Amino acid sequence: MATRRKVIQFSGGAMLAAALTGKVSAQVGTPGATPEVEIGDPSILPLKNPGMFTVHTDEPAFEPWIFDNDPTNGKGFESAFIYAVAEKLGFEKEQVEWGRTLWNASFAPGPKDFDAYIAQVSITPERARAVGFSIPYVKGQLAVIANEGSPVLEAETLADLAKFKWGTQVGTIYYSYLVDYIKPEQDVLVFDTNLDSLTALDNGTVEAGIQDLQIASYVTEIQFPTMEIAGALPAKASGGGSGLVTELGSELIPYLNSAIVHLQNDGTLQALFDEYLAPPSDMKVFGE
Protein backbone atom coordinates (compact mmCIF):
# COMPACT_ATOMS: atom_id res chain seq x y z
CA MET A 1 0.00 0.00 0.00
CA ALA A 2 1.32 3.47 -0.87
CA THR A 3 2.57 5.51 2.03
CA ARG A 4 0.30 8.30 3.27
CA ARG A 5 1.69 11.14 5.32
CA LYS A 6 -0.36 13.18 7.75
CA VAL A 7 2.51 15.36 8.97
CA ILE A 8 5.20 16.86 6.77
CA GLN A 9 8.37 18.03 8.46
CA PHE A 10 9.35 21.24 6.69
CA SER A 11 13.05 20.87 7.14
CA GLY A 12 15.98 19.24 5.44
CA GLY A 13 18.78 20.21 3.11
CA ALA A 14 19.40 21.01 -0.49
CA MET A 15 20.39 17.40 -1.18
CA LEU A 16 16.88 16.23 -0.29
CA ALA A 17 15.26 18.90 -2.42
CA ALA A 18 17.53 18.12 -5.35
CA ALA A 19 16.85 14.41 -5.06
CA LEU A 20 13.14 15.02 -5.38
CA THR A 21 13.26 17.39 -8.35
CA GLY A 22 10.85 16.19 -11.01
CA LYS A 23 8.93 14.06 -8.54
CA VAL A 24 7.63 15.82 -5.44
CA SER A 25 9.34 19.16 -5.40
CA ALA A 26 9.12 22.89 -5.19
CA GLN A 27 11.67 24.96 -7.01
CA VAL A 28 12.97 28.39 -6.13
CA GLY A 29 14.67 29.40 -9.35
CA THR A 30 18.04 28.85 -10.95
CA PRO A 31 21.05 30.76 -9.59
CA GLY A 32 23.21 32.59 -12.09
CA ALA A 33 20.65 34.97 -13.59
CA THR A 34 21.59 38.63 -14.04
CA PRO A 35 19.67 41.28 -12.07
CA GLU A 36 17.73 43.71 -14.25
CA VAL A 37 18.44 46.91 -12.30
CA GLU A 38 20.64 48.11 -9.48
CA ILE A 39 18.96 47.93 -6.06
CA GLY A 40 19.69 49.13 -2.55
CA ASP A 41 18.37 52.71 -2.62
CA PRO A 42 14.68 52.85 -1.56
CA SER A 43 14.46 56.55 -2.41
CA ILE A 44 14.34 55.79 -6.14
CA LEU A 45 11.55 53.21 -5.89
CA PRO A 46 7.99 53.99 -7.07
CA LEU A 47 6.19 53.29 -3.77
CA LYS A 48 2.65 53.79 -2.51
CA ASN A 49 4.04 55.50 0.58
CA PRO A 50 7.54 56.99 0.20
CA GLY A 51 10.04 55.31 2.49
CA MET A 52 7.75 52.36 3.23
CA PHE A 53 7.47 48.99 1.49
CA THR A 54 3.75 48.17 1.65
CA VAL A 55 3.07 44.44 1.39
CA HIS A 56 -0.30 42.70 1.72
CA THR A 57 -1.17 39.06 2.27
CA ASP A 58 -4.36 37.05 2.66
CA GLU A 59 -6.60 36.88 5.73
CA PRO A 60 -5.97 34.43 7.23
CA ALA A 61 -2.47 33.37 6.21
CA PHE A 62 -1.34 29.82 6.90
CA GLU A 63 1.80 27.94 7.86
CA PRO A 64 4.35 27.17 6.57
CA TRP A 65 4.04 30.36 4.53
CA ILE A 66 3.29 32.65 7.50
CA PHE A 67 3.31 31.48 11.11
CA ASP A 68 0.61 32.35 13.66
CA ASN A 69 -1.19 34.40 10.99
CA ASP A 70 1.31 37.17 11.79
CA PRO A 71 3.38 38.28 8.78
CA THR A 72 5.37 40.75 10.90
CA ASN A 73 7.19 38.03 12.86
CA GLY A 74 9.46 36.95 9.99
CA LYS A 75 8.52 33.31 10.52
CA GLY A 76 7.35 31.19 7.60
CA PHE A 77 8.59 31.09 4.02
CA GLU A 78 6.71 34.12 2.67
CA SER A 79 7.18 36.34 5.73
CA ALA A 80 10.92 35.64 5.82
CA PHE A 81 11.13 36.01 2.04
CA ILE A 82 9.52 39.48 2.08
CA TYR A 83 11.94 40.70 4.72
CA ALA A 84 14.82 39.32 2.63
CA VAL A 85 13.48 41.14 -0.46
CA ALA A 86 13.07 44.33 1.57
CA GLU A 87 16.67 44.12 2.78
CA LYS A 88 17.94 43.71 -0.78
CA LEU A 89 15.90 46.77 -1.80
CA GLY A 90 17.51 48.77 0.99
CA PHE A 91 14.71 48.85 3.58
CA GLU A 92 15.02 48.35 7.31
CA LYS A 93 12.65 45.82 8.86
CA GLU A 94 10.49 48.55 10.40
CA GLN A 95 9.99 50.06 6.93
CA VAL A 96 7.97 47.01 5.85
CA GLU A 97 4.28 47.79 6.36
CA TRP A 98 1.95 44.79 6.23
CA GLY A 99 -1.73 44.85 5.31
CA ARG A 100 -4.47 42.44 4.26
CA THR A 101 -6.25 41.91 0.96
CA LEU A 102 -8.43 38.91 0.25
CA TRP A 103 -6.74 36.49 -2.12
CA ASN A 104 -9.33 36.74 -4.91
CA ALA A 105 -9.12 40.55 -4.83
CA SER A 106 -5.33 40.56 -5.12
CA PHE A 107 -5.36 39.79 -8.83
CA ALA A 108 -8.63 41.52 -9.74
CA PRO A 109 -8.30 44.46 -12.15
CA GLY A 110 -7.88 47.95 -10.77
CA PRO A 111 -5.71 50.04 -8.43
CA LYS A 112 -4.07 48.37 -5.44
CA ASP A 113 -3.36 49.52 -1.90
CA PHE A 114 -0.06 47.62 -1.85
CA ASP A 115 3.32 47.75 -3.52
CA ALA A 116 3.43 43.95 -3.55
CA TYR A 117 1.12 41.12 -2.55
CA ILE A 118 2.22 37.67 -1.44
CA ALA A 119 0.00 34.63 -0.83
CA GLN A 120 1.03 31.92 -3.30
CA VAL A 121 -0.63 33.64 -6.25
CA SER A 122 0.18 31.53 -9.28
CA ILE A 123 1.21 33.39 -12.42
CA THR A 124 -1.24 32.73 -15.26
CA PRO A 125 -1.82 34.54 -18.58
CA GLU A 126 -5.36 35.47 -17.53
CA ARG A 127 -4.24 37.08 -14.26
CA ALA A 128 -1.30 38.79 -15.96
CA ARG A 129 -3.78 40.76 -18.07
CA ALA A 130 -5.18 42.34 -14.89
CA VAL A 131 -2.14 42.74 -12.60
CA GLY A 132 1.62 42.75 -12.69
CA PHE A 133 3.80 39.86 -11.50
CA SER A 134 7.39 39.51 -10.43
CA ILE A 135 9.35 36.53 -11.60
CA PRO A 136 8.41 33.39 -9.61
CA TYR A 137 9.82 33.06 -6.12
CA VAL A 138 8.68 29.44 -5.81
CA LYS A 139 7.18 26.72 -7.97
CA GLY A 140 5.16 24.27 -5.95
CA GLN A 141 3.50 20.86 -6.09
CA LEU A 142 -0.20 20.15 -5.75
CA ALA A 143 -1.57 17.45 -3.44
CA VAL A 144 -4.91 15.67 -2.98
CA ILE A 145 -6.58 15.65 0.43
CA ALA A 146 -9.49 13.55 1.67
CA ASN A 147 -11.13 12.48 4.92
CA GLU A 148 -9.71 9.60 6.96
CA GLY A 149 -10.95 6.25 5.68
CA SER A 150 -11.98 7.67 2.31
CA PRO A 151 -11.49 5.49 -0.79
CA VAL A 152 -9.73 8.52 -2.30
CA LEU A 153 -6.73 7.53 -0.19
CA GLU A 154 -6.42 4.27 -2.13
CA ALA A 155 -6.42 5.91 -5.58
CA GLU A 156 -3.25 5.41 -7.61
CA THR A 157 -3.86 7.28 -10.89
CA LEU A 158 -5.59 10.37 -12.25
CA ALA A 159 -8.22 8.06 -13.75
CA ASP A 160 -8.91 6.68 -10.27
CA LEU A 161 -9.30 10.22 -8.94
CA ALA A 162 -11.78 11.13 -11.68
CA LYS A 163 -14.42 8.92 -10.07
CA PHE A 164 -14.82 11.11 -6.97
CA LYS A 165 -16.81 14.24 -6.14
CA TRP A 166 -14.49 17.26 -6.03
CA GLY A 167 -14.71 20.73 -4.56
CA THR A 168 -12.34 23.67 -4.91
CA GLN A 169 -12.02 27.45 -4.74
CA VAL A 170 -13.10 29.49 -7.74
CA GLY A 171 -10.43 30.97 -9.98
CA THR A 172 -7.56 28.84 -8.71
CA ILE A 173 -4.91 26.61 -10.23
CA TYR A 174 -6.64 23.83 -8.28
CA TYR A 175 -9.76 24.19 -10.42
CA SER A 176 -7.74 24.37 -13.65
CA TYR A 177 -5.83 21.21 -12.76
CA LEU A 178 -9.06 19.38 -11.97
CA VAL A 179 -10.85 20.17 -15.22
CA ASP A 180 -7.80 19.95 -17.48
CA TYR A 181 -6.08 16.84 -16.14
CA ILE A 182 -8.16 14.86 -13.63
CA LYS A 183 -11.39 15.49 -15.57
CA PRO A 184 -13.87 14.38 -12.88
CA GLU A 185 -16.89 12.37 -13.99
CA GLN A 186 -19.11 14.52 -11.73
CA ASP A 187 -19.45 18.29 -11.79
CA VAL A 188 -16.87 20.09 -9.66
CA LEU A 189 -18.38 22.14 -6.84
CA VAL A 190 -16.83 25.61 -6.79
CA PHE A 191 -16.61 27.76 -3.65
CA ASP A 192 -15.81 31.42 -2.98
CA THR A 193 -13.00 30.70 -0.52
CA ASN A 194 -10.55 27.92 0.17
CA LEU A 195 -11.99 27.52 3.67
CA ASP A 196 -15.45 26.96 2.19
CA SER A 197 -14.08 24.17 -0.01
CA LEU A 198 -12.35 22.57 2.97
CA THR A 199 -15.54 22.77 5.05
CA ALA A 200 -17.43 21.04 2.24
CA LEU A 201 -14.86 18.25 2.30
CA ASP A 202 -15.02 18.02 6.07
CA ASN A 203 -18.82 17.65 6.12
CA GLY A 204 -18.95 15.17 3.24
CA THR A 205 -20.44 17.45 0.60
CA VAL A 206 -17.44 16.56 -1.57
CA GLU A 207 -15.00 13.66 -1.39
CA ALA A 208 -11.70 15.21 -2.42
CA GLY A 209 -9.87 18.50 -2.72
CA ILE A 210 -6.60 19.91 -4.01
CA GLN A 211 -4.14 22.08 -2.08
CA ASP A 212 -0.55 23.13 -2.44
CA LEU A 213 1.50 20.40 -0.78
CA GLN A 214 2.70 22.60 2.05
CA ILE A 215 -0.77 24.02 2.71
CA ALA A 216 -2.16 20.48 2.64
CA SER A 217 0.14 19.59 5.51
CA TYR A 218 -1.11 22.50 7.59
CA VAL A 219 -4.74 21.69 6.73
CA THR A 220 -4.46 18.04 7.74
CA GLU A 221 -2.37 18.61 10.84
CA ILE A 222 -3.87 21.81 12.29
CA GLN A 223 -7.14 22.87 10.66
CA PHE A 224 -8.83 19.55 9.92
CA PRO A 225 -6.96 16.72 11.68
CA THR A 226 -9.51 14.16 10.42
CA MET A 227 -8.22 14.73 6.87
CA GLU A 228 -5.19 13.11 5.23
CA ILE A 229 -2.92 13.79 2.29
CA ALA A 230 -3.72 11.15 -0.32
CA GLY A 231 -0.69 11.94 -2.47
CA ALA A 232 0.95 14.47 -4.76
CA LEU A 233 -0.19 15.21 -8.29
CA PRO A 234 2.17 14.89 -11.25
CA ALA A 235 3.56 18.22 -12.41
CA LYS A 236 1.57 19.67 -15.29
CA ALA A 237 1.09 23.09 -16.84
CA SER A 238 -0.07 24.46 -13.50
CA GLY A 239 1.04 28.02 -14.10
CA GLY A 240 4.38 29.74 -13.94
CA GLY A 241 4.93 29.43 -10.21
CA SER A 242 3.97 31.99 -7.57
CA GLY A 243 4.98 35.62 -8.01
CA LEU A 244 4.64 38.88 -6.13
CA VAL A 245 1.54 40.72 -7.35
CA THR A 246 1.60 44.42 -8.25
CA GLU A 247 -0.60 46.83 -10.11
CA LEU A 248 -0.63 46.24 -13.84
CA GLY A 249 2.41 47.87 -15.40
CA SER A 250 4.03 48.73 -12.07
CA GLU A 251 7.48 50.28 -12.45
CA LEU A 252 8.47 48.45 -9.25
CA ILE A 253 8.57 45.05 -10.99
CA PRO A 254 12.19 45.25 -12.29
CA TYR A 255 13.37 46.07 -8.76
CA LEU A 256 11.42 43.17 -7.24
CA ASN A 257 12.83 40.88 -9.93
CA SER A 258 16.39 42.00 -9.20
CA ALA A 259 15.90 41.37 -5.48
CA ILE A 260 14.60 37.86 -6.18
CA VAL A 261 17.53 37.13 -8.51
CA HIS A 262 19.98 38.27 -5.83
CA LEU A 263 18.27 35.98 -3.30
CA GLN A 264 18.53 33.09 -5.76
CA ASN A 265 22.18 33.74 -6.49
CA ASP A 266 23.32 34.10 -2.87
CA GLY A 267 21.47 30.97 -1.71
CA THR A 268 18.97 32.74 0.54
CA LEU A 269 15.93 31.54 -1.38
CA GLN A 270 17.10 27.93 -1.36
CA ALA A 271 17.86 28.13 2.35
CA LEU A 272 14.33 29.39 3.06
CA PHE A 273 12.92 26.58 0.94
CA ASP A 274 14.97 24.00 2.80
CA GLU A 275 13.85 25.40 6.15
CA TYR A 276 10.15 25.71 5.46
CA LEU A 277 9.08 23.85 2.32
CA ALA A 278 11.23 20.76 1.73
CA PRO A 279 8.84 17.87 0.87
CA PRO A 280 8.97 14.34 2.34
CA SER A 281 10.74 11.62 0.41
CA ASP A 282 7.99 8.99 0.78
CA MET A 283 5.05 10.94 -0.62
CA LYS A 284 2.95 8.98 -3.13
CA VAL A 285 2.68 10.57 -6.56
CA PHE A 286 -0.41 9.71 -8.61
CA GLY A 287 0.27 8.08 -11.95
CA GLU A 288 -1.04 9.47 -15.21
N, C-alpha and C positions, 0 to 999 in steps of 0.2 A: 504494500500500500504506500502511496506517495506520502512524503512527510508533510505535515501541516504545522505551521508555526503560529502560535498565538502572540508571542512576544518577540520583537525584533530588538536586538541590542544594537544601538546606533553608535558603534565604535569599530575600531579596527584600523588597519593601515592601508597604504596605497597598494601593497601587494595583493591584498584581498580584493580590492576594487578592480585592479587590473585583471585579476584572474577571472572575474565575473563579466568582464566586458563582452557584450554580444549575447549574454544570457540574461541574468538579472542584474541590471546595472543602472547607475545614474552617472552621467558624464558632466564634467564641469568646464569643458573647453580644452583646446590644445595649446600648450605653452609655445611661445616662439612668434606669436603674432606681433605686428607693429602697432603701437598706439596711434590713433588718428591725430590727436592734438596734444599739446603740452598741458599738463594739469598741475595743481598745487596752489593756485591763486584764486580763492573764492570770489574776489572782487570783480573778476571778469565774467563770472557766470550769470546767465539769464535766469534769475530766481524769482519766485513768487514774492518772497520777502527778503530784501537784501541782507546778506550776512547770515541767513538761516537756510538750512537744507530741509525743506518740508517734505516729509515722506508719510504716506498713508498705507495702512494695511486693512485687512478685513476685520469684521467684528462678528463673532470672536475669531481669534487666531489660534492655531493649534500647534502642539508639539509634533515633530521635532523642529518645526520651522520657527516658532516663537514659543518660549516657555512661560507658563503661568498667565497666558494671554496678556503679557506685558512686554511690548516691543522695546521699551526703554532700558531693559535690564541687560541687553547684549547677549542673552542666552537663547540658543536655537540658531539654526542655520541662517535664516533670513535676517534676524535681528543682528547677529554678529557680522553678516555680510554687509548690511547697510552701513554699520559703523566703520567697516574696513573701506568701503567705497568712499564714505565721507572723509576719512583720513587721507586717502589718496587725492581727493579733490582739494584738500587743504583746510577742512573744517575741524574744529575741536568737538569733542563729544557733546558738549552742551549746546552746540549750534545745530544739532539735529533735532528737529521738531516733528514729533509723531502726531498723526491724526488717524481718523477712521473713515473709510468709504466702503460701502457694501461691494462685494466682489463683482456682481453683475453690473454695477454702475461704473466700475473702474474703466471698462473698455467701451462704454456707451459714448456716442458722439457728443461733442460739446466741450466747453471750457472745464478745466479741472482746478480743484483747490490745492493740488499738490504739485511739487516738482517731479516726484517719482512715486510710483505705487508698486508695492511688492506683496504678492500673495499667490505665488505659483500660477500666474496668468500665462497660459500657453500662447505662443506666437502663432497666429493663423492669418492667412490672407484676408479673410473677412474682417477680423478685428483690426488689422493693420490699415484698413481703409477708414477707420474711425478714430484711432489713436496712434501715438508713436510708440515704438519699442526700442529698447536697447538690444544689443546682441544678447544671446542666451547666457544666463549665469548658471543654469543647470538643465540637464535633460534627464527626465525621470522615467520610471517604469510604472505601468499600471497593474493593479492587482484586483482580484475578485474577492468579495467578502460575502458571507452567508451566515445564517444562524447555526448554532451548534446542532449536530445531528442531521443537518440538511443533506439531501442527496447531491446538492451542488458541490459539496466537499469531495465527492467521489468522481467528479467529472475529470476527464483527461485531455479532451480536445475542444476546440472551438465549436465543433458540431455537437458535442455533448452539451455545452453551455447554451446552445441555441434553443434547447427544449424548455428552458425555465422562464419564469415571469420576472422581468427586469424593471428596475426603477432607477432614475438618475436625475441630476439637476439639469435644467434647461440651459442650452447654450454652451455646454462644456465639451471638452475633448472626450469625456466619458461617453456622452451620447453619440458623438461621431464614431467612436470606436465600435460601439454596440451595433449601430445600423450599418456601418460599412464592412465590418469584419466578422462579428459574431452572428449578425443577422437573425435575431430571435424570431421564433415561430409565432409568438404572441406579441401584441402591441406593447411597446415600451411605455411605461408610465413616466411622465415628466413632471418634475416638481420645481418650485420657485427657488428653493435653497437646498444646499447639500444636507442640512440637518433634517429637512422634510423627507428627503429620499431615504435617509438612514432610519428615521422613525417608521416609515412605511415598511422597511425591511424588518425592523424590530417587531412590529405588530403583525407581520405575516401578510400584509397587503401585496408585497412582492417577495420573490424568493432569492434574488441576487442583486448585487450592486458592484460598481467599479469605483475604486479610489486610487490615488497615487499610493505607491507602496508604503511610503513612510507615513502618510496620513492613515492608511489602513491599519498600521500597527497601533497608532494612537487610538483609533476608533475601537478596535477590538480589545485593547488593554484597559483603556480609561473610560471612554464614553459608553460603550455597549459591550461589556465583558461576556455577554452570552453569544457574541458573534465570533467568527474565526476567519482567518485568511485562507481561502481555498487554494490560491496559487497566483503566480504572476502571468501576465499576458505577453505573448510574443511581441517584440517591437514591430510596430507598423508605422505608417505615415501619420503619427499622432501629433503633428505640429512640429514647430521648430524649437522646442524647448521652452522654458519659462524666461521671460524678459521683464525688465523694469518698464512700467507703463508711464507714458507722458502724454501731454496734449499732442494732437496731430501736428507734425512739422516742428516740434520743439527744437530750438537751437541748443538745448542742453544735451541732446542725445550723443553727439560726438565726444563730449566730456565724460558722460557715463560709460560709453564704450571704452574709452581709454583707461578709465579706472578699472573696469573689469579685466581688460587685457593685462594691465599691470598685476592684478591679483592672480591671474592665471600664470603669468610668467614667473612671479616670485614664490609660487607654491601656496599662497594663502588660501586660494579657493579650494585646492585639493585637500589641504589640511582641514578646512571646515567641513568638507564632504566626508572625510574619513572620521571626523569626530561625531557628526550628527546624522549622516545619511547612509553610511556603508551598509549594504544589504546582506542578509544571511546567505551562507553558502549552500544550504539544503532546501531552499525554496523551490517548490514544484513550479515548472513552467508549462502551461497548456500547449499541447501540440496543435498544429494547423491542419 
